[in-house]
Amino acid sequence: MMAVTILGNNSALPAFDRHPTAQIVTLDEQLFLVDCGEGTQMQMAKYKIRRAKIQHIFISHLHGDHYFGLIGLLTSMGLLGREQDLHLYAPADLLTIIELQLKVADTTLPYTLHFHPLASGKLVENDKFRVTAFATSHRIPCWGFRFDQVKAPRKINPEKAIQQGVPAAFYDRLKWGEDYETKTGQLIANEWVTDAAPAPHSYAYSADTCYNENLVEMVKGVDLLYHETTYLKDLADRAAKRFHCTTHEAATIAQKAGVGRLLIGHFSSKYEKLHQFEEEAKEIFENTQLAIEGTTYRI
């Protein structure tokens, strides 16, 4: 299962009960945190996100609305007794900031924080997923992230598994294609008790950026694309000057990239109502949805 849960959908200023950028990407049992604006851990508590299941955090760039909540989350994880390693992927300068914050607070994290400076290309890969970074066009160095399911889990047939004597404790290994050997040495073939896996899914998070058709190749063909739409189409000049995008520009990228669905967010605080964002984007790319806080979008 792959899904995206929106924790914050606003731009620089919290407004109208909308929060700065943060979202959770779920891939089977894995949770990934993408950006960590102010108030992220409060949103995680509100929407019952299990922070202990997060092993990877991705910070797109060093504008405050994308990372000001991070040090609070890192220290809270320590106060709650976290011991497992945590991997942080972010612009290189963020390490200096974190080390200074911990130093002046005389704080030592009880877990190992692995810091990975961002660069375009593959960030992490295993037999289940791959995450790659790509540069966007913003005022400061900024990256988007693409999440690809390398191998989708097979679907267990519980009736057949019970008939063949496969214990429930082995089901997770069945999902990933393993055969089961009984105590008597009989081999239960995986395909006897499972159904074929669906096609692998993909999600791309395009962080702050002005209109840039170089992004098309980076996000081509993903099932779901998140793209910023800070402004409505009538403010295209302002968007360009501030290195942001409009509804029509985000929808054009989605159309050119042939994505399955477009999710739009990072709304300017000048707008109280959001319905027009969706209406305008749909003028170019019909399968568009607003990124609404607390909503989980299954892929």
HUPE-V213211 format. One record per helix or strand of 3 or more residues. SS is the DSSP state (alpha for helix, beta for strand). FROM is the first residue (numbers start at 1). TO is the last residue. If there is no record, write none. Layout:
ss=SS from=FROM to=TO
ss=SS from=FROM to=TO
This chain:
ss=beta from=2 to=8
ss=beta from=22 to=27
ss=beta from=30 to=36
ss=alpha from=40 to=46
ss=alpha from=51 to=53
ss=beta from=54 to=58
ss=alpha from=64 to=66
ss=alpha from=70 to=79
ss=beta from=86 to=90
ss=alpha from=93 to=104
ss=beta from=113 to=117
ss=beta from=121 to=125
ss=beta from=129 to=135
ss=beta from=143 to=149
ss=alpha from=158 to=163
ss=alpha from=168 to=175
ss=alpha from=190 to=193
ss=beta from=202 to=206
ss=alpha from=215 to=219
ss=beta from=224 to=228
ss=alpha from=233 to=241
ss=alpha from=247 to=257
ss=beta from=261 to=265
ss=alpha from=275 to=282
ss=beta from=288 to=290
ss=beta from=296 to=298
